[in-house]
Amino acid sequence: MFRVTKFATTVQRSVHMSFWTADGDAIIIGNLHGKAIERINVKRDKDGKITNLLFDKSATLGLGSSTEMVVQESATAFSGTNAYGRPLVGKVIKDYRANGLSELTPNGVCKQNGCSASVDGAEGGRVNNVPICPIVSSQNLVYITLGGGGLLIADATKTPMKIVGEYGRNVVYVQVVAAFKPMAKCTSTAAFCIRCWGGPVHVCSVGVR
């Protein structure tokens, strides 16, 4: 059992959604208020039984500005026993990496609009990078839908996790608009397709081709 990293984004910490990777070797965590994606590495024995869970701080991918991506409190692991009297497993390992918390994408533009080091991304950029759904594909790519619109795609196997694709909010629409129409239209030739239903609750599904 873990508590996610507290960044300089807000006084709160929360997790909106977490997903297994396709191979079952990791759990991808959407650190909602922290504007970050984090990873727990899963260790198993030869029979596939989980033997340990490692919250890998070096894998953390920050999504916000440089002023937001300041670690105020590290991720932590809880000890003790669970409801069945069995010992909790898990520990926090390594340290955060500057390149994982950078405010720029590999294309050299702002992950989130208004960053100090560069210009906003194309197609409207991304205005509020709270991660809503970090959906993992069969190729272990994480499709990260964002509260203010836009999409980032990250490779879950890299350390830190690495952005390999980016879309602006004019391509993947803002959360509120999703109440009225899909965030992205599915076609037979689309590389991927996203449908979201907005309003008070934001629900997304990604189909990867």
N, C-alpha and C positions, 0 to 999 in steps of 0.2 A: 504494500500500500504506500502510495506516494502523495506528496503535495508538489504541485508544479512551481516553476520559477515565478518569482514576483519581479516584474519589470517596473520601470518608472512611468507606466501608462496610467495607472489608477491605483486606488487603495485596495481594490478587490483582486481576488484570484478565483478563476473558475475554469472548468473544462466543459466545453459544449458537447463534443463528440470525440470518440477514440475508435480507431479501426486497426484490425490485424493486417499485417502485410500478407501477401499471397502465399508466401512460404511458411508463415507462422513463426518467423524468427524475430519479429519485433511487433510492438504496438505503437501506433502513431497517435499522438495526443494533440488535440486542438486546444491550446492555451488561449482561451477566448479573450479575457481582459488583458492578458500579457502580449497579445498580438504576436504569437510565436507558435511554431510547430515543434513538438518535442518527441523524443523517442525512448522507448524502453526496450532494451535488447533482451531477448528471451533465450535462456540456456536450457537445454534438455539432455536427458541421458539417452543411451542407445535405443531405448524403447519408446522415446518420444515424450516421456514424462518431464514436466517442467521442474527444474532443480534450482533455478535462480532467475531473478528479474533485475536487470541493471539499468537504472535511469542514467542514460549517457548524456551528460551535459555538453560534451563536445559535438554532439549531433544536432544540437538546437539550431533551428532556423528562425531568425527574427524577421518580422514582416513590417515593422514600423520604422519611424525616423530614428536618427542617431540619439536624439534626446530621450526618446521612449525606450530604446533598447539598451538601457543601463540596468544591470542586475542589482536589485535592492536586497533581495533575499534569495539564496540558492534553493533549488529543489531539495526536498528532504524525503527521507524514508521513515516509515513508522515501524516500530518493533512491537513485540508482544505476541499474543495469540488471537486467532480468529474465533468466530462464534462456535466452532466445533472443537476448540481447545488446541488447535494445531498452530505451530509457530508460523508467523508471517515471514515470507521470504522477500528479499529485495534490498538493494543498496544503491547509493548514488556514486557514480564514478566519473573520473576525469574532470576537465574544466571547460568552460565556455570558450569558444574561439571567435576572435575578432571578425574573421571573414564570414562566419555564420550569422553574426549580428550586424553586418554592414547594412547601410540603408539603400544600397544600390543593387540592382539586378546584374547578372553577367553581361547584359547589353549596355550597362553604364548609365541607366536611367533610374529614377526614384522607384523604389518598391511601392512607396506611398507618396502621393502628391505633396509637393511643398518641402521636400527634403532639402538640406543645405548644400549638398555636394553636386547636384546635377539638375537636369530638367525632368519634368513629368513624363511618364510613359505615353506611348501612342494610344490613339482611340479613346481619349478622355482620361487615361491613366487610372489610378486607384486612389480613392479619397479617404477610405477608412478600412484599414486592413485587419479588422477583427476576423479571425478564421471561423467560418460557420461550419463547413463540412470538409474535413481532410480525407477525401475518399480515395482509397488505394486501389489501383488497377491490378490486373493479373501480371503486369510487368513491373510491379512495385513502384509505379509512379503515383505520386500523391496529387490529386486534383483538389486544390484549395480554393473553395468559394469564399468570397469576402463580403462582409456586411455592407460595405459601401459600393459594391459592384466590382467587376473585374475578376480575374482568375489567375492564379499562379500554379505552375506545375513543378513539382520537385521530385528528385530522385531519392527515394527513401533509403537506398543502399549506401549512399555517400555519407562521409563524415567530415564536416557537417553536411546535413542534407542540402542538396544543391538545386537551385532553380534551373530548369531546363526549358521552360516555356512560360510566356506571359501574355495576358490579354487585358485590354482596357475595359472600362465600365460601359463604353458604347457598344461593345461586343457581347459582354456578359453583363446583363443589366443589374441595376441597383435592386436591393432586396425588396423595397416597396413595390416596384414595378412588377416584380414576380407574382404579385397577387392577381395581376390582370393578364399576363401572358408568359409563356415559357422564357427562361433566361437565354436560351439558345435554341434555335430551331434544328430539329434532327432531319438530316437528309441521307440518302443512300451513299453519298460520297463523303460525308463529314468524317473527320478523323476521330472526333468525339462529340458527344451530345449531352447537354445538361438540361434538365427540367427542374424548375423550382416553383414552389408554391409559397407565396409570402404572407403578409399580414403579421399578426402577433407571433406566429410560429413560422420559421423558415425551414422548409424541408426540401432537400435536393437529392437528385439521383443523377449519376453519370454513367453513360454507356460508352465504352471505349471500343473502337473498331481497329 
